[in-house]
Structures are given as structure tokens and as C-alpha cells.
């Protein structure tokens, strides 16, 4: 790892933002022993915050001064944890500026938008 960021657990897999290596590392977790086994790497620029749930992985990506790469990338996950890029969230009512933490709860995605000094909220299916 090189500057690991947030982690998320979905009941069987652990996702870790490996920020300076430009990827998310995925580990399978044995429910009995708690041992982690490397499963795969998801390539993504500047991952920071991560949330997993409902068959999706949400990763905030922040590159100050480069709004084209400042976003929340949504991935659809299959049963083995393989990730297929899905929608990209770039703004609510105005563009993100340094999105960091992400969290899921009660049908919503919450994004800590540090550069705008606010939390943006998105309804998820």
C-alpha cells in the first residue's frame, strides 16, 4: 500500500483505497477465521472515500485543481467482487471540489465535499 485511505466492508469483501498507487485493493474475508485473501485490484485515479452496499461500490476521487477527475465513481459488483464501472457522480446542485468521505444509509449516498464545505446527498436506487 501507498497512502491507504478509507475502507469499506460489504459482508464478505474488504475494499481499501490504495490512494498513491491509483487503485482499490479487494480482499475476501473468511467469516470464521477473519483471514483476508487478496482477490483483485480496481484501477482508479486518486481514490479516497469508499462505501459498499447493495451490489455497488462508491469511490470518491479528488484531484484539486482538476475538476475533470474530481468525482464519485460508482461500480457495479458481481458475486465475486469484480467491478464494472457504472455512473459517475460529478455534482449535486454544483460541482464537487475535493470530495472525500462517502457513506451509505437508508437509500442515500452522502459525500463529504470538503472544498465546498458541505455534504452532498444523493438518492440511490
One Martini backbone bead per residue (centre of mass of N, CA, C, O) as a GRO file, in nm:
protein
  125
    1UNK     BB    1   0.100   0.034   0.015
    2UNK     BB    2   0.003   0.391  -0.068
    3UNK     BB    3  -0.184   0.566   0.110
    4UNK     BB    4  -0.418   0.466   0.270
    5UNK     BB    5  -0.755   0.482   0.305
    6UNK     BB    6  -1.040   0.395   0.299
    7UNK     BB    7  -1.291   0.159   0.412
    8UNK     BB    8  -1.486  -0.136   0.310
    9UNK     BB    9  -1.771  -0.348   0.400
   10UNK     BB   10  -1.998  -0.628   0.260
   11UNK     BB   11  -1.967  -0.928   0.423
   12UNK     BB   12  -1.691  -1.044   0.231
   13UNK     BB   13  -1.550  -0.766   0.162
   14UNK     BB   14  -1.251  -0.569   0.129
   15UNK     BB   15  -1.201  -0.217   0.079
   16UNK     BB   16  -0.904  -0.035  -0.040
   17UNK     BB   17  -0.757   0.268  -0.056
   18UNK     BB   18  -0.476   0.310  -0.288
   19UNK     BB   19  -0.397   0.608  -0.359
   20UNK     BB   20  -0.087   0.626  -0.479
   21UNK     BB   21  -0.163   0.358  -0.671
   22UNK     BB   22  -0.439   0.389  -0.821
   23UNK     BB   23  -0.636   0.204  -0.617
   24UNK     BB   24  -0.832  -0.086  -0.537
   25UNK     BB   25  -0.840  -0.318  -0.285
   26UNK     BB   26  -0.935  -0.671  -0.277
   27UNK     BB   27  -1.080  -0.868  -0.008
   28UNK     BB   28  -1.129  -1.166   0.132
   29UNK     BB   29  -1.339  -1.281   0.407
   30UNK     BB   30  -1.327  -1.498   0.661
   31UNK     BB   31  -1.583  -1.565   0.882
   32UNK     BB   32  -1.421  -1.749   1.090
   33UNK     BB   33  -1.109  -1.618   1.094
   34UNK     BB   34  -1.058  -1.329   0.931
   35UNK     BB   35  -0.912  -1.383   0.680
   36UNK     BB   36  -0.720  -1.248   0.417
   37UNK     BB   37  -0.777  -1.242   0.053
   38UNK     BB   38  -0.665  -1.175  -0.237
   39UNK     BB   39  -0.848  -1.075  -0.541
   40UNK     BB   40  -0.820  -0.753  -0.641
   41UNK     BB   41  -0.798  -0.481  -0.878
   42UNK     BB   42  -0.894  -0.131  -0.894
   43UNK     BB   43  -0.872   0.106  -1.127
   44UNK     BB   44  -0.808   0.445  -0.989
   45UNK     BB   45  -0.805   0.778  -0.952
   46UNK     BB   46  -0.772   0.904  -0.646
   47UNK     BB   47  -0.861   0.745  -0.403
   48UNK     BB   48  -1.068   0.757  -0.100
   49UNK     BB   49  -1.361   0.715  -0.061
   50UNK     BB   50  -1.571   0.440   0.075
   51UNK     BB   51  -1.859   0.243  -0.039
   52UNK     BB   52  -2.069  -0.048   0.043
   53UNK     BB   53  -2.371  -0.155  -0.136
   54UNK     BB   54  -2.607  -0.311  -0.321
   55UNK     BB   55  -2.378  -0.398  -0.543
   56UNK     BB   56  -2.198  -0.141  -0.469
   57UNK     BB   57  -1.935   0.098  -0.546
   58UNK     BB   58  -1.800   0.391  -0.379
   59UNK     BB   59  -1.571   0.646  -0.520
   60UNK     BB   60  -1.370   0.892  -0.427
   61UNK     BB   61  -1.227   1.161  -0.635
   62UNK     BB   62  -0.930   1.368  -0.589
   63UNK     BB   63  -0.819   1.668  -0.783
   64UNK     BB   64  -0.695   1.943  -0.732
   65UNK     BB   65  -0.767   2.150  -1.018
   66UNK     BB   66  -0.930   1.876  -1.147
   67UNK     BB   67  -1.253   1.841  -1.233
   68UNK     BB   68  -1.244   1.588  -1.430
   69UNK     BB   69  -1.135   1.404  -1.157
   70UNK     BB   70  -1.381   1.501  -0.982
   71UNK     BB   71  -1.547   1.232  -0.805
   72UNK     BB   72  -1.796   0.967  -0.821
   73UNK     BB   73  -1.752   0.628  -0.850
   74UNK     BB   74  -1.946   0.371  -0.989
   75UNK     BB   75  -1.981   0.023  -0.904
   76UNK     BB   76  -2.048  -0.290  -1.022
   77UNK     BB   77  -2.108  -0.593  -0.846
   78UNK     BB   78  -2.030  -0.909  -0.819
   79UNK     BB   79  -2.009  -1.205  -0.644
   80UNK     BB   80  -1.670  -1.171  -0.668
   81UNK     BB   81  -1.607  -0.839  -0.689
   82UNK     BB   82  -1.636  -0.747  -0.959
   83UNK     BB   83  -1.583  -0.442  -1.148
   84UNK     BB   84  -1.817  -0.216  -1.304
   85UNK     BB   85  -1.850   0.060  -1.453
   86UNK     BB   86  -2.055   0.329  -1.391
   87UNK     BB   87  -2.154   0.588  -1.274
   88UNK     BB   88  -2.098   0.947  -1.256
   89UNK     BB   89  -2.038   1.172  -0.996
   90UNK     BB   90  -2.008   1.547  -1.007
   91UNK     BB   91  -2.294   1.651  -0.888
   92UNK     BB   92  -2.536   1.839  -0.778
   93UNK     BB   93  -2.587   2.175  -0.774
   94UNK     BB   94  -2.265   2.146  -0.776
   95UNK     BB   95  -1.952   2.101  -0.802
   96UNK     BB   96  -1.702   1.939  -0.699
   97UNK     BB   97  -1.458   1.998  -0.413
   98UNK     BB   98  -1.308   1.759  -0.270
   99UNK     BB   99  -1.392   1.466  -0.233
  100UNK     BB  100  -1.421   1.220   0.023
  101UNK     BB  101  -1.628   1.105   0.201
  102UNK     BB  102  -1.837   0.805   0.218
  103UNK     BB  103  -2.194   0.717   0.262
  104UNK     BB  104  -2.443   0.485   0.368
  105UNK     BB  105  -2.813   0.547   0.399
  106UNK     BB  106  -3.138   0.494   0.348
  107UNK     BB  107  -3.095   0.549   0.021
  108UNK     BB  108  -2.816   0.706   0.060
  109UNK     BB  109  -2.559   0.932  -0.048
  110UNK     BB  110  -2.272   1.056   0.119
  111UNK     BB  111  -2.073   1.361   0.055
  112UNK     BB  112  -1.769   1.494   0.133
  113UNK     BB  113  -1.730   1.842   0.036
  114UNK     BB  114  -1.463   2.013   0.123
  115UNK     BB  115  -1.440   2.261  -0.086
  116UNK     BB  116  -1.765   2.336  -0.009
  117UNK     BB  117  -1.851   2.289   0.286
  118UNK     BB  118  -2.010   1.997   0.248
  119UNK     BB  119  -2.295   1.780   0.206
  120UNK     BB  120  -2.385   1.549  -0.024
  121UNK     BB  121  -2.702   1.420  -0.158
  122UNK     BB  122  -2.802   1.089  -0.275
  123UNK     BB  123  -3.018   0.901  -0.442
  124UNK     BB  124  -3.063   0.550  -0.428
  125UNK     BB  125  -3.179   0.239  -0.557
   0.00000   0.00000   0.00000
